[in-house]
Amino acid sequence: MTFNNASGNSVTITLPEPKASLTSVQIDAVMDQIITTNIFLTSGGELISKRDVKIVDTTTEDLYDPA
């Protein structure tokens, strides 16, 4: 989840292993709650708006067998 802070800088909050069933509505509500409750303070001030949200899925396939 990426937010804008009071200085206009982006702030990213990363959560490991999000639920596969998450919806954009649920994520939007959580981001609104984070902004409303003002629970994170950054060096550039409080979080004031949503900028972006992404779910990153990384798959590793080992192609080398040293046997």
N, C-alpha and C positions, 0 to 999 in steps of 0.2 A: 504494500500500500504506500503510495507516495502522496505527500501533502505539501502545501505551501505554508511557510511560516510567516510571521509578521514582517520579516525582512525581505520577503519575496523569494527566499531560497527554498529548494526542495528538500524534503526530509523523508527518508524511506524507513518504514517499519517492516521487517521481514519475519514471517512466521513459518517455522519448519513444519512440513507435512500437514498442509491444510486438508480438511475433509474433501473427499471427492464430490460430495453432493452439494457443495456450496453454490448458492445462486448469486447473481449480481445484485438482487434485491437485498439479500442478507449482508453481503459485503458493503453495500451502500449504507445500510443502517448502522453497521458497526463503525464505519468511518465517520458518519454523522455523530455517533455517540462519543467517539474519541475526541472530536472537535468540541462538542458541547460540554463534556465533562472537564476538558482542559487538563487532562492527566499527564501530558507530556510537555515539558518545557525544553526548548532547544536553545542553542547559543544565539539564534536569530529571533528568539521570542516564541510565543505560543503558536500552535498550529491553527491556521485560520480557514483553510479551504482544501478540498480534495483536488489532486492533480491527476493521478492515474492509479490503476490497480492491475496487477498481472499475476497469473499463476504460472510459475516456471517449472517445467517438468524436465528433469535431466535423466537420461538413460546412458549407462556405460556398458559398452560391449567390449570385452577383452578379446582382441584378435591375435594375440601372440601367446604361444604355448612353448616355453623354453625347454620342454622335455626332450 
